[in-house]
Amino acid sequence: MACGLKKVGSALALLDHVLHEVPVRGPAPVAAPPAAAAPQGLRAALQTATATALAIAAGDLVSPNRWYWAAFAAFVMFQGTRSRGEALVKGTQFVLGTLGGVLFGMLAATALSGHEILSMAAIVAAVFLAFQANVVAYGRMVFWITVILGMLFGMLGFFPPELLLLRLKETAVGCACGALVACLVLAVRGRSAVDNATRVFLRALGSAVDGAARALLTEVSPPDLAICILASEQRFRDLSTIAQSEHIGLTVTRDERQRRRMLVLEGCELWAREVGQIALQGSRLTDPALARTVREAVTRIDAVLARLIQPGSDQPAAPVTPEVPVELQHDTLPRVARLLIRIEAALIHMVAARANT
């Protein structure tokens, strides 16, 4: 709980800095390299169109009047998903949420039958819970939306349980069509999606580290430093979501190497964020030895990141930089050097681990 509150506080502090940062005149920041997954939009559009057309045909066989529920289920499976595993997980959440909503909606509509004020209050509460659940879990949001439909039908005096059961059937048909398309049409395996997301995160991590180092070593702070730090955090969240969907999707056993790699990357993101926060506070490295240590560490980090981002360019891992000298550890700023050394050591560990696989 305390760790979660600390992360929220850090994000709010960065957001406050972005909102109140005074524009600085200077050269335009260098744009980050484009993500490697440029054709993602076309692939998702083709999958969505194919799955929706198949769901319309199958849903019409179940009910000529309610086929749009199947089409909607197939449509949402591919919204915001980047791999086969993510689409399957989202479809499973949709079906389970609908199933739970049908059962609870029947009970709620029966219990509140004839009590319009209580029904309205329950619907308002369900709408609030649906929007809250959208941030936490997609299946929970579908659950509350289905409950809302059941209570609305009850208020209108038209509540056949068969209608909610029909929604469950259409949803299952639509998700089945979506799963079929996700596995057969332009399928992207979870491992490939994880690798692409890892490279995107490493690019964002490098931009954040370089921006923080420029702010610490010079008098001019990059105007987009806070944005780079927030982007690195967001890219890691995207990577974590894809990696989790791979574990819950089609794989039966948990990939221990992937779990360790995610822990290493999470540490790198946390350390880079702390370095950026120190730089945003206006700290500057005035000690020549410390500045040289930081500059050399950042240079090595950039080199290791290049080996990780570009497949096939692995070189023997460089030795880990020694810790900051003891005489420099009494000040606040040497922590920056230690954090950068940790990032460098973690990335070198990833290079060595990849070379051994």
LUMLO-839469 format. One record per atom (N, C-alpha, C): x, y, z; residue in three letters. Coordinates in steps of 0.1 Angstrom, whole numbers, plus 2048, in hexadecimal, padded with zeros to 3 digits. Each point is the difference from the previous one (the first is absolute). Layout:
// LUMLO-839469
XYZALA;...
***
This chain:
// LUMLO-839469
8087F4800MET;7F880C800MET;80980D800MET;80A7FF809ALA;80980C801ALA;8078027F3ALA;8047F57F9CYS;8088007F4CYS;7F78067F5CYS;7F37FC800GLY;7F68067F6GLY;7FE80F802GLY;7FF80480DLEU;7FE80E802LEU;80D8087FCLEU;80B7FA802LYS;80D8077FCLYS;8008027F1LYS;7FC7F67F8LYS;8008017F2LYS;7F680B7FBLYS;7F4800807VAL;7F680A7FCVAL;80680E803VAL;80680280CGLY;80680D803GLY;80B8047F6GLY;8087F77FCSER;80B8037F6SER;7F98047F3SER;7F67F97FBALA;7F98047F4ALA;7FA80E801ALA;7F980280BLEU;7FA80E802LEU;80B80B800LEU;80B7FD807ALA;80B80A800ALA;8058037F2ALA;8027F67F8LEU;8048027F2LEU;7F68087F8LEU;7F37FC802LEU;7F68077F9LEU;7FF80F804LEU;80280280DASP;7FF80E804ASP;80C8087FAASP;80C7FA7FFHIS;80B8067F9HIS;7FD8047F2HIS;7FA7F67F9VAL;7FD8037F2VAL;7F680B7FEVAL;7F6801809LEU;7F680A7FFLEU;80580E803LEU;80A80180AHIS;80480D804HIS;80E8047FAHIS;8057F77F7GLU;80E8037FBGLU;7FF80C7F7GLU;80A809801VAL;80180C7F8VAL;8077FC7F3VAL;7FA8037F4PRO;8067FD7F4PRO;80E8067FFPRO;8097F87FBVAL;80E8057FEVAL;8038007F1VAL;80680C7FCARG;8048017F2ARG;80D7F87FEARG;8007F97F6GLY;80C7F87FDGLY;7FD7F77F4GLY;80A7F87FCPRO;7FE7F77F4PRO;7F57F6803PRO;7F97FD7F6ALA;7F57F6801ALA;8057F3804ALA;7F97F9809PRO;8057F3805PRO;8007F67F4PRO;80A7F7801VAL;8017F67F6VAL;7F57F6802VAL;7F87FD7F5ALA;7F57F6801ALA;8057F2802ALA;7F97F9808ALA;8047F2803ALA;7FE7F87F3ALA;8087F57FEPRO;7FE7F87F4PRO;7F27FA800PRO;7FA7FF7F4PRO;7F27FB7FFPRO;8007F1805PRO;7F57FC806ALA;7FE7F3804ALA;8017F67F5ALA;8057F4802ALA;8027F67F6ALA;7F27FB7FBALA;7F6801808ALA;7F37FA7FCALA;7F780A7F9ALA;8058057F5ALA;7F880A7F8ALA;7F47FA7FAALA;8007F37FAPRO;7F47FA7FAPRO;7F67FC809PRO;80180280DGLN;7F77FB80AGLN;7F28057FDGLN;7FE80C7FCGLY;7F28057FDGLY;7F97F87F5GLY;8077FE7F5LEU;7FB7F87F5LEU;7FC7F2804LEU;8097F9808ARG;7FE7F3804ARG;7F37FF809ARG;7FF80A80AALA;7F5800809ALA;7F38037F8ALA;8018087F6ALA;7F48047F8ALA;7FB7F47F9ALA;8097F87F9LEU;7FC7F47F9LEU;7FB7F5809LEU;8067FE80CGLN;7FB7F7809GLN;7F2803805GLN;7FE80D804THR;7F3805805THR;7F57FE7F5THR;8038047F4ALA;7F67FF7F5ALA;7FC7F17FEALA;80A7F87FFTHR;7FE7F17FETHR;7F87FA80BTHR;80480380DALA;7F97FA80BALA;7F2806801ALA;7FE80D7FDTHR;7F2805801THR;7F77FB7F6THR;8057FE7F3ALA;7F87FA7F6ALA;7FC7F2803ALA;80A7F8805LEU;7FD7F2804LEU;7F680080CLEU;801809809ALA;7F780080CALA;7F28047FCALA;7FF8097F6ILE;7F28047FBILE;7F97F47FAILE;8087F97F8ALA;7F97F47FAALA;7FD7F580AALA;8097FE80AALA;7FD7F680AALA;7F580580AALA;80180D803GLY;7F6805809GLY;7F28007FAGLY;7FF8027F3ASP;7F38007FAASP;7F97F2800ASP;8097F6800LEU;7FA7F2802LEU;7FB7FE80ELEU;80580680AVAL;7FC7FF80DVAL;7F3808802VAL;80080D7FCSER;7F4808801SER;80180B7F5SER;7F78007F7PRO;80080A7F5PRO;7FE80F806PRO;7FB80180CASN;7FD80D805ASN;80B80580AASN;8097F8805ARG;80A804809ARG;80E7FC7FCARG;8027FF7F3TRP;80D7FD7FBTRP;80B80A803TRP;7FC80D803TYR;80A80A802TYR;8077FE80DTYR;7FB7F880ATRP;8077FD80CTRP;80D7F87FDTRP;7FE7F67F7ALA;80B7F87FCALA;80B8087F8ALA;7FB8097F7ALA;8098097F9ALA;808809809ALA;7F980580APHE;80780980APHE;80A7F9808PHE;7FD7F4804ALA;80A7F8807ALA;80D7FD7F8ALA;7FE7FD7F3ALA;80B7FD7F8ALA;80880D7FDALA;7F980B7FFPHE;80680D7FDPHE;80980480CPHE;7FC7FF80CVAL;80880580CVAL;80B7F7803VAL;8007F47FBMET;80C7F7803MET;80D8057FAMET;7FF8087F5PHE;80C8057F9PHE;80380E803PHE;7F8807809GLN;80380E803GLN;80A80180BGLN;80C8057FDGLY;80A80280AGLY;8097F4802GLY;7FE7F57F8THR;8077F4802THR;80B7FF7F5THR;80C7FB804ARG;80B8007F7ARG;8057F27FDARG;7FA7F5805SER;8047F37FESER;7F47F6801SER;8037F47FCARG;7F57F6801ARG;7FC7FD80EARG;80A800809GLY;7FD7FD80EGLY;7F880B806GLY;80380D7FDGLU;7F880B805GLU;7F17FF7FCGLU;7FE7FD7F3ALA;7F37FF7FBALA;7F87F4806ALA;8077F5802LEU;7F97F5807LEU;7FC80380FLEU;80A806806VAL;7FD80480EVAL;7F480A801VAL;80080A7F7LYS;7F5809800LYS;7F37FA7FDLYS;8007F67F6GLY;7F37F97FDGLY;7FC7F880CGLY;8097F9807THR;7FC7F880CTHR;7FA80980ATHR;80680C803GLN;7FB80980AGLN;7F28057FCGLN;7FE8027F3PHE;7F38047FBPHE;7F57F6803PHE;8037F37FDVAL;7F67F5802VAL;7FE7FE80FVAL;80A800808LEU;7FE7FE80FLEU;7F980C806LEU;80380C7FCGLY;7F980B805GLY;7F18007FCGLY;7FD7FC7F4THR;7F27FF7FCTHR;7F97F5807THR;8077F5803LEU;7F97F5807LEU;7FD80580ELEU;80A806807GLY;7FD80580EGLY;7F580A800GLY;8018097F6GLY;7F680B7FFGLY;7F27FB7FDGLY;7FE7F57F8VAL;7F37FA7FEVAL;7FA7FB80DVAL;8087F8807LEU;7FB7FA80CLEU;7FD80B80BLEU;809809802PHE;7FD80B80APHE;7F58097FBPHE;8008037F3GLY;7F58097FBGLY;7F27FA801GLY;7FF7F37FFMET;7F37F9802MET;7FC80280FMET;8097FE809LEU;7FD80180ELEU;7FC80E803LEU;80880A7FBALA;7FE80E804ALA;7F28057FAALA;7FE7FC7F3ALA;7F38047FAALA;7F47FA807ALA;8017F4805THR;7F57F9807THR;7FE80780DTHR;80B802808ALA;7FF80680DALA;7FB80E800ALA;8038087F5LEU;7FC80E800LEU;7F48027F7LEU;7F97F67FCSER;7F48017F8SER;7F5808807SER;7FB80B7FAGLY;7F6808806GLY;80580B808GLY;80D801802HIS;80680B808HIS;8098097F7HIS;7FA8097FAGLU;8068087F5GLU;80C809806GLU;7FD80680CILE;80A808806ILE;80D7F8804ILE;7FE7F5806LEU;80B7F7803LEU;8077FB7F4LEU;7F87FD7F5SER;8067FB7F4SER;80980B7FASER;7FB80D800MET;80880B7FAMET;80D802808MET;7FF7FF80DALA;80C802809ALA;80A7F57FDALA;7FA7F37FEALA;8097F57FDALA;8078017F3ALA;7F98067F6ILE;8058017F3ILE;80B80B800ILE;7FE80B807VAL;80A80B801VAL;80D7FA807VAL;7FE7F880BALA;80B7FA806ALA;8087F67F7ALA;7F87F97F8ALA;8067F67F7ALA;8088077F5ALA;7FB80C7FBVAL;8078087F6VAL;80D805806VAL;80080580DPHE;80C804806PHE;80A7F5801PHE;7FC7F4805LEU;8097F4802LEU;8057FC7F2LEU;7F88017F6ALA;8057FC7F2ALA;80B8087FCALA;7FF80D802PHE;80B8097FCPHE;80C7FE808PHE;7FE7FE80DGLN;80C7FD809GLN;8067F37FCGLN;7F97F67FDALA;8057F37FDALA;8088007F3ALA;7FC80A7F7ASN;8078017F3ASN;80F802802ASN;80480780AVAL;80E803803VAL;8077F4805VAL;7F97F8808VAL;8067F4806VAL;7FF7F37F8VAL;7F47FD7FCALA;7FE7F37F9ALA;7F58017F6ALA;8037FC7F3TYR;7F68017F6TYR;7F47F7802TYR;8027F4805GLY;7F57F6803GLY;7F780680AGLY;80580780AARG;7F780580AARG;7F780B7FBARG;8058087F6MET;7F880A7FAMET;7F57FA7F8MET;8037F57F9VAL;7F57F97F8VAL;7F67FB80AVAL;8047FB80BPHE;7F77FB80APHE;7F580A804PHE;80580C803TRP;7F780B805TRP;7F78057F5TRP;8068007F3ILE;7F78057F5ILE;7F57F67FEILE;8037F3801THR;7F57F67FETHR;7F680180BTHR;80480380DVAL;7F780280BVAL;7F780C7FDVAL;80680B7FAILE;7F880C7FDILE;7F57FC7F6ILE;8037F87F6LEU;7F67FC7F6LEU;7F57F8806LEU;8037F780AGLY;7F67F8806GLY;7F7809808GLY;80580A808MET;7F8809808MET;7F88097F7MET;8058057F5LEU;7F98087F7LEU;7F47F97FALEU;8027F47FCPHE;7F47F87FBPHE;7F67FE80BPHE;8057FE80CGLY;7F67FE80BGLY;7F880D803GLY;80780C7FFMET;7F880C802MET;7F68027F5MET;8037FC7F4LEU;7F78027F5LEU;7F47F6800LEU;8007F780AGLY;7F67F6800GLY;8017F57F6GLY;80C7FF7FAPHE;8027F67F6PHE;80C7F8803PHE;7FF7F6808PHE;80C7F9805PHE;7FE7F17FFPHE;8027FB7F3PRO;8007F17FFPRO;80F7FC802PRO;8027F6809PRO;80E7FB803PRO;8067FB7F3PRO;7F87FC7F6GLU;8057FA7F4GLU;80880B7F8GLU;7FD80D802LEU;80780B7F9LEU;80E801805LEU;8027FF80DLEU;80E801805LEU;8087F37FCLEU;7F97F5800LEU;8067F37FCLEU;8048017F1LEU;7F88067F8LEU;8038027F2LEU;80C8097FFLEU;80180A808ARG;80C8097FFARG;80D7F8804ARG;7FF7F7809LEU;80B7F7803LEU;8047F77F5LEU;7F67FB7F9LYS;8027F77F4LYS;8078087F5LYS;7FB80C7FDGLU;8058087F5GLU;80E804804GLU;80380480CTHR;80D804805THR;80A7F47FETHR;7FC7F4804ALA;8097F47FEALA;8037FE7F2ALA;7F58017F7VAL;8027FE7F2VAL;80A80B7FAVAL;7FE80C804GLY;80980B7FBGLY;80E7FE804GLY;8027FC80DCYS;80E7FE805CYS;8067F37FACYS;7F87F67FDALA;8067F47F9ALA;8048047F2ALA;7F98087F9CYS;8048057F3CYS;80C808800CYS;80180980BGLY;80C808801GLY;80C7F8804GLY;7FF7F5808ALA;80B7F7803ALA;8057F97F4ALA;7F67FC7F8LEU;8047F87F3LEU;8088097F7LEU;7FC80D7FFVAL;8078097F7VAL;80E804806VAL;80080280DALA;80D803807ALA;80A7F67FEALA;7FC7F37FFCYS;8097F57FFCYS;8047FD7F1CYS;7F78047F7LEU;8037FC7F2LEU;80380B7F6LEU;7FB80C803VAL;80180B7F7VAL;80B80A805VAL;80C8007F9LEU;80A80A804LEU;8047FF80ELEU;8017F4806ALA;8027FE80EALA;80E805804ALA;80080780BVAL;80D805806VAL;8017F880DVAL;80B7F8801ARG;8027F880CARG;80480980BARG;7FD7FC80DGLY;80380880BGLY;80F803802GLY;8087F77FDARG;80F802801ARG;80480B7F7ARG;7FB8007F3SER;80480B7F7SER;7FB80D805SER;7F4801805ALA;7FB80D805ALA;80880480CALA;8047F7809VAL;80880480BVAL;80E8057FCVAL;8067FA7F6ASP;80D8057FBASP;7FE80E7FAASP;7F68027F8ASN;7FE80E7FBASN;7FD80A80AASN;7F87FD80AALA;7FD80980BALA;80D802809ALA;8087F6801THR;80D802807THR;80980A7F9THR;8017FF7F3ARG;8098097F9ARG;7FA80F801ARG;7F38017FFVAL;7FA80E802VAL;80380580DVAL;7FF7F880BPHE;80380580DPHE;80E803802PHE;8097F87FALEU;80F803801LEU;80380D7FALEU;7FA8047F4ARG;80280D7FAARG;7FB80B809ARG;7F57FE806ALA;7FB80B809ALA;80980180DALA;8057F4804LEU;80980180CLEU;80C8077FDLEU;8067FE7F4GLY;80C8077FCGLY;7FE80F7FEGLY;7F48047FBSER;7FD80E7FFSER;7FF80780ESER;7FA7F9809ALA;7FF80580EALA;80D801807ALA;8097F67FFVAL;80D800806VAL;80880B7FAVAL;8008017F2ASP;80880B7FAASP;7FC80E803ASP;7F3802801GLY;7FA80D804GLY;80480480EGLY;7FF7F6809ALA;80380380EALA;80F803801ALA;8087F87F9ALA;80F803801ALA;80380E7FAALA;7FA8047F5ARG;80380D7FBARG;7FC80B80AARG;7F57FE807ALA;7FB80A80AALA;80A80080CALA;8067F5804LEU;8097FF80BLEU;80E8067FDLEU;8047FE7F4LEU;80D8047FCLEU;80180E7FALEU;7F58067FCTHR;80180D7FATHR;7F6809808THR;80080D7FDGLU;7F880A807GLU;7F28007F9GLU;7FE7FA7F4VAL;7F48017F9VAL;7F97F3801VAL;7F3800805SER;7F87F4802SER;7F87FE7F3SER;8007F47FAPRO;7F87FD7F4PRO;7F2803803PRO;7F98077F7PRO;7F2804802PRO;7F67F4801PRO;8057F57FAASP;7F77F47FFASP;8047F580AASP;80880380ALEU;8057F6809LEU;7F57F9808LEU;7F6808805ALA;7F57FA808ALA;7F87F77F6ALA;7FE8047F4ILE;7F87F87F6ILE;8077F37FDILE;80E8007FFCYS;8077F47FECYS;7FF7F680BCYS;80080680CILE;7FF7F780CILE;7F27F9801ILE;7F68087FDLEU;7F27FB800LEU;7FF7F67F5LEU;8068037F4ALA;7FF7F67F5ALA;8067F3803ALA;80C801807SER;8077F3803SER;7F77F880ASER;7FA807809GLU;7F77F880AGLU;7F47FA7F8GLU;7FA8087F7GLN;7F57FA7F9GLN;8047F57F7GLN;80B8017F9ARG;8057F57F8ARG;8027F3808ARG;80580180CPHE;8027F4808PHE;7F27FB804PHE;7F6808803ARG;7F37FB803ARG;7FA7F87F4ARG;8028057F4ASP;7FC7F97F4ASP;8077F27FFASP;80D800802LEU;8077F47FFLEU;7FB7F680BLEU;7FE80580CSER;7FB7F780BSER;7F37FA7FCSER;7F78087FATHR;7F37FB7FDTHR;8017F57F5THR;8088027F6ILE;8027F67F6ILE;8067F3805ILE;80A802809ALA;8077F4806ALA;7F67F8809ALA;7F8807807GLN;7F67F8808GLN;7F67F97F8GLN;7FC8067F5SER;7F67F97F7SER;8067F47FASER;80D8007FDGLU;8077F47FBGLU;7FF7F580AGLU;80280380DHIS;8007F680AHIS;7F27FA802HIS;7F58087FFILE;7F37FB803ILE;7F97FB7F3ILE;8078037F5GLY;7F97FD7F3GLY;8017F17FCGLY;80B7FD7F9LEU;8017F27FALEU;80A7F8807LEU;809806808THR;80B7F9806THR;7FB7F980DTHR;8047F4802VAL;7FC7F980BVAL;80A80280CVAL;80C8007FDTHR;80A80280ATHR;80680E800THR;80380680BARG;80580D801ARG;80F8017FBARG;8038097F8ASP;80E8017FBASP;80880780AASP;8097F8807GLU;80880680BGLU;80A80B7FAGLU;8057FE7F4ARG;8098097FBARG;7F980E7FDARG;7F47FF7FBGLN;7F880C7FEGLN;7FD80780DGLN;7FD7F980AARG;7FD80680DARG;80C807805ARG;80C7FA7FFARG;80C807805ARG;80380C7F8ARG;7FE7FF7F3ARG;80380B7F7ARG;7F680C803ARG;7F47FD803MET;7F680B804MET;80480680DMET;8057F980ALEU;80580580CLEU;80C80A7FELEU;8097FC7F7VAL;80C8087FDVAL;7FB80D7F9VAL;7F77FF7F7LEU;7FC80C7F9LEU;7F8809809LEU;7F87FA809GLU;7F980980AGLU;80A807809GLU;80A7FA804GLY;80B807808GLY;80680B7F8GLY;8037FE7F3CYS;80680A7F8CYS;7F680C7FFCYS;7F37FD7FEGLU;7F780B7FFGLU;7FF80980DGLU;8007F980BLEU;7FF80780DLEU;80C808802LEU;80C7FB7FDTRP;80D807802TRP;80180C7F7TRP;7FC7FE7F3ALA;80080B7F7ALA;7F680B804ALA;7F57FC805ARG;7F680A805ARG;80680880BARG;8077FA80AGLU;80580780BGLU;80B8097FCGLU;8097FC7F6VAL;80A8097FBVAL;7F980C7F9VAL;7F67FE7F9GLY;7F980B7F9GLY;7F980A80BGLY;7FB7FA80BGLN;7FA80980AGLN;80B808807GLN;80C7FB802ILE;80B808806ILE;80380B7F6ILE;8017FD7F3ALA;80480A7F6ALA;7F580B800ALA;7F37FC801LEU;7F580A7FFLEU;80080980CLEU;8067FC80BGLN;80180880CGLN;80A80B7FFGLN;8088007F5GLY;80A80B7FEGLY;80D7FC804GLY;8037F4804SER;80D7FC805SER;80A8007F4SER;80C803803ARG;80B8017F5ARG;80D7F9806ARG;8077F97F8LEU;80C7FA803LEU;80C8097FFLEU;80580580BTHR;80C80A7FFTHR;80D7F9802THR;8007F5807ASP;80D7F9802ASP;8057F97F3ASP;80C8047FCPRO;8057FA7F3PRO;8017F1800PRO;8047FA80BALA;8017F1800ALA;7F27FA7FFALA;7F7805807LEU;7F27FB800LEU;7FA8027F2LEU;80280C7FAALA;7FB8027F3ALA;8067F77F6ALA;80D7FD801ARG;8067F67F7ARG;7FA7F2801ARG;7FE7FC80DTHR;7FA7F3802THR;7F27FF7FATHR;7F880A802VAL;7F28007FAVAL;8018007F1VAL;8098087FAARG;8018017F1ARG;8047F37FBARG;80A7F9806GLU;8047F37FBGLU;7F57F6801GLU;7F980080CALA;7F67F6802ALA;7F58027F5ALA;7FC80C7FDVAL;7F58027F6VAL;8057FC7F2VAL;80D8027FDTHR;8057FC7F3THR;7FF7F07FFTHR;8047F980BARG;7FF7F2800ARG;7F27FB7FFARG;7F7807807ILE;7F17FC800ILE;7FB8017F1ILE;80480B7F9ASP;7FB8027F3ASP;8067F47F7ASP;80C7FC802ALA;8067F67F8ALA;7F97F2803ALA;7FD7FD80CVAL;7F97F4804VAL;7F28007FAVAL;7F980B801LEU;7F38017FBLEU;8007FE7F1LEU;80A8057F9ALA;8017FD7F1ALA;8017F27FDALA;8077F8808ARG;8027F27FEARG;7F37F9803ARG;7F880480ALEU;7F37FA803LEU;7F58037F6LEU;80080C7FBILE;7F68047F6ILE;8027FA7F3ILE;80C7FF7FBGLN;8037FB7F3GLN;8047F1801GLN;7F77F77FBPRO;8037F2801PRO;80C7FD7F7PRO;8087F6805GLY;80B7FB7F8GLY;80C809802GLY;80080A809SER;80B809801SER;8077FE80ESER;7FE7F4806ASP;8057FE80DASP;80F7FF800ASP;80680680AGLN;80F800802GLN;8027FB80EGLN;80C7FB803PRO;8037FC80EPRO;7FD80B80APRO;7FA7FC80BALA;7FB80A809ALA;80D807807ALA;7FF80D802ALA;80A808806ALA;8007FD80FALA;80B802807PRO;8007FE80FPRO;7F780B806PRO;7FA7FD80BVAL;7F8809808VAL;80880B806VAL;7FC80C7FFTHR;80780C806THR;8017FE80FTHR;80B803807PRO;8007FF80EPRO;7F780B807PRO;7FD7FE80CGLU;7F8809808GLU;80680E801GLU;7F880A804VAL;80580D802VAL;80A80080BVAL;80B8077FFPRO;80980180BPRO;7FA80480DPRO;8067FA80BVAL;7FA80380EVAL;7FF80E803VAL;80A8087FCGLU;80180E804GLU;7F58087F9GLU;7F97FB7F6LEU;7F68077F9LEU;7F27FB804LEU;7FF7F780AGLN;7F37FA804GLN;7F980880AGLN;80680B806HIS;7FA80780AHIS;7F680B7FBHIS;8018037F3ASP;7F880A7FAASP;7F37F97FAASP;7F68087FCTHR;7F47FB7FATHR;8037FC7F2THR;8088087F9LEU;8017FE7F1LEU;8077F37FCLEU;80A7FB808PRO;8067F37FCPRO;7F67F57FEPRO;7F4801806ARG;7F67F57FEARG;7FD7FF7F1ARG;80080B7F8VAL;7FE8007F2VAL;80A7F67F9VAL;80C801804ALA;80A7F77FAALA;7FD7F2804ALA;7FD7FD80CARG;7FD7F2804ARG;7F47FB7F8ARG;7F58087FELEU;7F57FC7F9LEU;8037FD7F1LEU;8088087FALEU;8047FE7F2LEU;8097F37FFLEU;8087FE80AILE;8087F3800ILE;7F77F4802ILE;7F6801808ARG;7F67F5801ARG;7F97FD7F2ARG;7FC80B7FAILE;7FA7FE7F2ILE;80A7FA7F7ILE;80C804800GLU;80A7FA7F7GLU;8027F2803GLU;8017FC80DALA;8037F2803ALA;7F47F77FDALA;7F4806801ALA;7F47F87FDALA;7FF7FD7F1ALA;80380A7F8LEU;7FF7FF7F2LEU;80B7F67FBLEU;80C801806ILE;80B7F77FCILE;7FB7F1803ILE;7FA7FF80CHIS;7FA7F2803HIS;7F77FB7F6HIS;7F78097FAMET;7F77FC7F6MET;8077FC7F3MET;80B8077FDVAL;8087FD7F4VAL;8067F2802VAL;8067FD80BALA;8067F4803ALA;7F67F4800ALA;7F4803806ALA;7F57F6800ALA;7FB7FC7F2ALA;7FF80A7F8ARG;7FB7FE7F2ARG;80B7F87F8ARG;80D803803ALA;80A7F97F8ALA;8017F1804ALA;7FB7FD80DASN;8017F2804ASN;7F47F87FCASN;7F58067FATHR;7F47F97FCTHR;8017FB7F2THR;
***
